[in-house]
Amino acid sequence: MKKDYGTGFTTPTRREAVRRLTGIVCATALTAAVGLFAAPASAEGQLNIYNWGEYINPEVLKKFETETGIKVKLDTYSSNDEMLAKVRTGDTGYDLVFPSVYMQDIMANLDLLEKTDINQYEGFKNIDPQFLRAKTDPKGEYCLPYAWGTVGIGYNRKVLGKDITGWKDLIETVKAKNLKFALLDDMREVLGVGLILNGKSVNSTDPEDLKQAAQTIIDMKPYVAAFTYESRPMVWAGDIAAAHYFVGAMIDVFQDPKTLGYVIPEEGATMYQEDICVLKTAPNKENAKKFLEFYTRPEVAALNIAQQTNGTPNVPARALEPEKIKNSQEINPPQDVMKRLQIFVDLGADIRKYDRMWTTIKTAQ
């Protein structure tokens, strides 16, 4: 699985990292579920879903089938680019896709998405308006906000000897105690940290902003043990003090709260979000719209989130989540924290500027 930014630059996705390191999804259950939902085909009473791997609770699909009699077939992809390439071939047979917000905008500009008027459905009132983030769909006329999360710092309380508040606090503490931490092996996320620490947008394409951000990261390197997605066990074992990581690290915090913590840095952080969209070429448009309506129901969104540690844009669903998720300000941050979050947009050809700075960071001694 790969994480991408729409230009061919790819790294392992947050979903793969969280899945293989935290065991959120039971492998046998997933295998059984995928076996039930075979390759897509066009037929009456059918719905063909194309989603990120392990990004939907199989119980949600079973519930939809039971209630509607519509047979669901699931196929998976590992990056936005992979999904877009497949969809652009034309007659895929897929009805629903789950693009990241920036990819939804790309697909809209390519005229690949069906207008659903899901915002006119009664259940749409459950959706928090701040999650209508797609520039091409500010009213929610096309797609339904699905799930989101933050990228912050997972840390070992015992090693640090304290709870930390953000990047500056972490760096000062590791310097004072001669400790190490890890950064993600992810170009935009790492440069995003540098940009945020300098008060800049994570989508800046100003060469001076990027140079300054790169130098900020280079200055950290004496205390960086590795650029990796494999940091979770190192933090838990105390081999490193902390790690740049996704909110999926909360699964570990729930298991060992005396040792572990996760913080959304006070300086700000990045966030991710995916939406559910109906393809213009969908052979089962009415069934696809029924699924969007189904997913506006709080109990359905809560069933999905119960298997994960993502946030949900469905406000009443939050009250139905398991207590440890519902009461977690890391998963469901307050509004003042939400205001500090930034989301990536497609940079087009300007992504090459990031690529050059990433090489500079990686090769700096």
Secondary structure, DSSP 8 states (H G I E B T S, - for coil): --EE-SSS-EE--HHHHHHHHH--S-HHHHHHHHHHS-S----TTEEEEEEETT-S-HHHHHHHHHHH--EEEEEEESSHHHHHHHHTTS-----EE--BHHHHHHHHHTT-B----GGGSGGGGGB-GGG---TT-TT-SS-EEEEEEEEEEEEEHHHHTS---SHHHHHHHHHHHT--EEE-S-HHHHHHHHHHHTT--TT---HHHHHHHHHHHHHHGGGEEEE-S--HHHHHHTSSSEEEEEGGGHHHHHH-TTTEEEE--TT-EEEEEEEEEEBTT-TTHHHHHHHHHHHTSHHHHHHHHTTS--B-SBTGGGGGS-HHHHT-TTTS--HHHHTTEEE----GGGHHHHHHHHHHHHH--
